[in-house]
Amino acid sequence: MSAQKPGPAERRARAAALRAEEARRERRRRLVAGGAIGLLALAVIGVIAGVIATNQNSSAPSGVPAHPRTTAEGRTTLPPWDAPADVAAAVKAAGLPMLGAEGTALHIHAHLDVYADGKPVPVPALLGVDESAQKISPLHTHDTTGVVHVESPVNADFSLGQFLTEWQVSASADHLGGLRTDATHTLTAYVDGKPVSGDPAAILLHAHDEIALVYGTAAENATITVPGSYNWPSGL
């Protein structure tokens, strides 16, 4: 006895069931594909975030401020001023770090002359250098020539205020250490032989700047030839 052929209603029901099953399989395929794409996107985002974090961390530990201090704090005594005994404390007061080696991202030099009452005031050697701890500030001196070394692990501005604070010499428009302006005494800052008004601590250091701080009476200052440049040795 032959099997009875399905009627039109049964054929329609079977076709509908097949379409429903195919729709379910398609939804499953889409869900799987969407999940894979989502995981891939998360992985890409993670890689990008890791690269950004690495780049940020490469400069974050430097400790060099984005904006330098523009004031100078320290001694208010008369010159000469020796190099501070506590190098790390002086560098910290300037807002700078002590590094294990000289930085290479920024390597420039400026020169500082200081005159008081018609006589030169020596700039000490090893400002910002702690030989016993083998640490060095990005802003320092090596000798008594007045050459200020800027050797930083990041590109940033550095100021005379930072340097004077490392030297522990207070300064502003009306005094330098214990040298105070009055009716007969003036304090003038020069950059490349040109007078600069305002607080000398706000002067920013640029490559081969010649900076001079001149304090005294008009007669004393007349004996000084303010340098407009410095005779830089080869390699500086």
Buried (B, 14 or more C-beta within 10 A) or exposed (E): EEEEEEEEEEEEEEEEEEEEEEEEEEEEEEEEEEEEEEEEEEEEEEEEEEEEEEEEEEEEEBBBBEEBBBBBBBBBEEBBBEBBEEBBEBBBBBBBBBBEEBBEBBBBBBBBBBBBBBEEBEBBEBBBBBEEEEBBBBBBBBEEBBBBBBBBBBEBBBBBBBBBBBBBBBBBBEBBBBBEBEEEBBBBBBBBEEEBEEBBBBBBBBEEBBBBBBBBEEEBBEEBEBBEEBEEEEEB
